[in-house]
Amino acid sequence: MLRYIVRRLLELIPTTIGILVLTFVLFNVVGGSSAEVVLGKNATKASIEAFNKRYGYDKPLIVNTKSGESFFDSQFFHFVANVAKGEFGVSTEHREPVLDVLKRGVGPSLSLTVPMLVGGTLLGLSLALGCAALRGSAFDRSVLVMSTVLMSVNYVVWVLAGQFFLAFKMRLFPVWGYESAFYIVLPAMIGVLSSLGVDIRFFRTAVLDEIYKPYVRTARAKGLSRTKILVKHVLRNSLIPIITFISLSIPYLFTGSLLLETFFGIPGLGSVSLNAINSADLAVVRAVVLLGALLYQVVNLVTDLAYAALDPRVRLG
Amino acid sequence: MKSLWNRLSVGGKLCLVVIAAYFLCAAWGGIRSARARWADATPSYNVVDENARYQPPSAEHWMGTDNLGRDVSARLVQGAWISFQVGIGTSLIAIPLGVLLGLLGGYFGGKVDSIVVWLCATVASMPGLLFILAISLIAGKGILGILLGIGLTTWVGVCRTIRAEVMKHRDRAYVQAARVLGYSHLRIMFRHILPNVAHLILIQFSIRFPGSVSTEVFISFLGIGVQGEPSWGVMINNARLRLWQGIWWEMTAVTCAIFILVLVFNHLADELRDILDPALRNERN
C-alpha cells in the first residue's frame, strides 16, 4: 500500500507542472500584461512600462539566461512561487487580492452545488436501477428516450425556461436573490434536471455492465429475490464506476455553476468567474482555472487511494 | 457507406434526413452571407425595418420579427450556418489532434505513450467550461476564439478512445506481418491501423458535434462568442428580455431549432455507436 501511495504521489508532479505551464502560457504569455486593462486605453508608454516593471512583466518568460542574474528570475518561476504562497495577484475589478474574492464565493457555491449533486445522484441512480431491473420494458425504454430528450435541451434554455415559467409566470419560487434556503430550490432543481439525462445513461450502463456477470446468476439460483440481488450485489459492484463519475464532479462543486448563480443572483464562485470573464479580470479567471485544476488532482488522488484501500487488485495491478 | 445507411433504423435514417435539411439551410445561409459581403450589402438577416418591429409569425415573416424588425427565420438560417461552422471546425481541430496523439501513444507505448497520457491528464484537469471561456476570451471574442477554445480542450476524449483501440491492434497478426515486411512505423500507423479504427472517428464526430454546438450557444449567449452575427446563442440572449413582455416567437423558434438539431445528432450518435462498435452491441442486447 505504501508503495502505491508513493507511486501515486510521484505521478502528481508531472501533471501539476503541466497545469502550471498551461495556465501560465494561456494567461501570461498569450494573455500578456494586463497594463492596458488596469491603466486604461490612454495610458502613456512610461506608465505601462512602470506597471510591467512593478508586476514583473518585463522579466524573461520561462527562464532567465542573462548573465549575472538568477536562472529562476523569470515570469514563470515567479508565477509558480506566488501560487505556492497562495498569492494570485490583485483583481482589477474588485481592487483586492484575488484569494479574498474567491473565499467569499465558496460558501454560496457549495450551498447550491452540494444539494444538486446529492439530489441528482439519488434521482439518477434510482431511475437507473429501475431501468436495469425492468430492462427492455416500456419503463426502461421511456426513461431512455426521456434521458436523450433531457440531454438535448440546451443548458441555457433550462435556466431561462425554469426561471421564466416557474418563478416569473407561476410565481412558485423567487426569481432572484440569496436570502434563505428556499432561494436555492429552483436553481438546484434546474441543475439536477439539466444533467439528469447524462447521469441516468451513465448509471444505467454501469449497472447493466454488472447484471450479466455469473455471480448474479448464482445468486438467482440460490433463490435470492431480484430486489435483493440488485441492491445488495449488483449496486455494490457497480459503485466503482459510479463513484469515479461522481468524484470527477467534486472540483466543480467548489467552482460553482456559472449560469445558475448569475441568473439567480447567488454570490458564488460561478457568478464571480463569469463576472471576471465579462470584465476581462484575468487574474480572477486564472486563479479559478488553476485552483479548479489542482483540486481535480487532489480529488483524483483521494479517489484512487480509496480504491486501493478497498480493492487489492488496484494497488497490486 | 451504403451498408451503413442500410443498417440504420428508420429513426436513424430520419435523423440523417433532418441533419441533411439543416445542412442545406446552413449552406444556403453561408452562400447568402458570402454574397452579401461580396456585394458589400447588408445581409438579409441584418436588415433593420423600424416599421416591422415585434411582428408575430405571418406569411411574410414565417417566424415573426425581432426588436429591430429583422426577420427571425432569416436569422435562424444564419445561426445554423454558424453552428455547422463550429461543429465541423472544432472537429477539424480536435479529431486530427486526438487521432494523431492516440495513434502515437497507442502504437509506440513506453515513453511516447507516457507523454500522450500526461498531455491528456493535464488538459482533462482543467475546469471545462471556464477554461474554454478563458481561451475564447484571450484568443479574442469571435468564431476563431470559440473554435480554438472548444477544439483545443475536447481532443482528449478522441485521443483516449483511439489510443485504447490502437493498443489492442498493436500486436495483432496483420501489424506484425506489416512489420516483418519492413514497412515504416508511419505507414503501419496510418495505412494499416488507422483504417481499422476509423469507425471510432465517425462515432466521436457524431458525439462531438452536438456538444460543440451546445457549447457555442452557451458562449455566444454570454456575449463572449460570435459578435454582430445572429448565432443561436446571441438570438436567445436577444429574445430573453422580450420574453417577459410576451414576445414568444423568437425564443420559441431558436430554442426548437437548437433542440431538434442536438436531439437528432444525439440519437444518431447512439445508433452509430450500436452499429459500429460490436463490443458495445453485445452488452446492450
Interface residues (C-beta under 8 A of the other chain):
Chain A: P14 T15 G18 I19 L22 L26 F27 V30 G31 T148 V149 M151 S152 V153 N154 Y155 V156 V157 L160 A161 F164 F168 L208 D209 Y212 P251 Y252 T255 L258 L259 S273 L274 I277 N278 A280 L282 V285 R286 V288 V289 G292 A293 L294 Y296 Q297
Chain B: W118 L119 A121 T122 V123 A124 S125 M126 P127 G128 L129 L130 F131 L133 A134 I135 L137 I138 A139 P210 S214 V217 F218 F221 L222 G223 I224 G233 I236 R240 L243 W244 M251 T255 I258 F259 V262 L263 N266 H267 D270 E283 R284
